[in-house]
Amino acid sequence: MAEETEIDPKLLEDPVFQRVLADSLEIQDRFSAEPVYAKTGKGYLKSAGVEELKKIKEEKAAEE
């Protein structure tokens, strides 16, 4: 059974931690474990696709 880790309550209020957590949860479905490495947690991140990348570039350009 996996060991549960408690998150320090101070971290939950930290804006940097909140952003990192949000970003990691956003890409979690794109992570694919390699069968050989499934037990070690190694794998790769699937491509977001061209449309998503275009959207990100447009959002960055709008911010500047």
C-alpha positions as CSV (number, residue, x, y, z in Angstrom):
1,M,0.0,0.0,0.0
2,A,1.3,3.5,-0.8
3,E,2.4,5.7,2.0
4,E,0.3,8.8,2.4
5,T,2.3,12.0,2.8
6,E,0.9,15.0,4.6
7,I,1.4,18.5,3.0
8,D,2.6,21.1,5.4
9,P,-0.4,23.5,5.9
10,K,1.9,26.5,5.4
11,L,2.6,25.3,1.9
12,L,-1.0,25.2,1.0
13,E,-1.1,29.0,1.5
14,D,2.0,29.6,-0.6
15,P,1.2,31.0,-4.1
16,V,4.2,29.4,-5.7
17,F,3.2,26.0,-4.3
18,Q,-0.4,26.5,-5.4
19,R,0.8,27.3,-9.0
20,V,3.2,24.3,-9.1
21,L,0.5,22.0,-7.8
22,A,-2.1,23.3,-10.3
23,D,0.4,22.9,-13.2
24,S,1.3,19.4,-12.2
25,L,-2.3,18.4,-11.9
26,E,-3.0,20.0,-15.3
27,I,-0.5,17.8,-17.1
28,Q,-0.9,14.6,-15.0
29,D,-3.1,12.9,-17.6
30,R,-0.4,13.4,-20.2
31,F,2.2,11.5,-18.3
32,S,2.6,8.0,-19.6
33,A,4.7,5.4,-17.8
34,E,6.9,3.1,-19.9
35,P,6.0,-0.5,-19.2
36,V,9.6,-1.3,-18.3
37,Y,9.8,1.6,-15.9
38,A,6.2,1.3,-14.5
39,K,7.5,0.2,-11.1
40,T,10.1,3.1,-10.9
41,G,7.7,5.9,-12.0
42,K,9.8,6.7,-15.1
43,G,8.1,7.5,-18.3
44,Y,7.5,10.5,-20.6
45,L,5.1,13.3,-21.2
46,K,2.8,13.0,-24.2
47,S,2.7,15.9,-26.5
48,A,0.1,18.5,-25.8
49,G,-0.6,18.8,-29.6
50,V,-0.3,21.6,-32.0
51,E,-3.5,23.4,-31.1
52,E,-2.7,23.6,-27.4
53,L,0.8,24.9,-28.2
54,K,-0.6,27.6,-30.5
55,K,-3.0,28.6,-27.7
56,I,-0.1,28.9,-25.2
57,K,2.0,31.0,-27.7
58,E,-1.0,33.3,-28.3
59,E,-1.6,33.8,-24.6
60,K,2.0,34.6,-24.0
61,A,2.0,37.1,-26.9
62,A,-1.1,38.8,-25.4
63,E,0.6,39.2,-22.0
64,E,3.6,41.0,-23.5
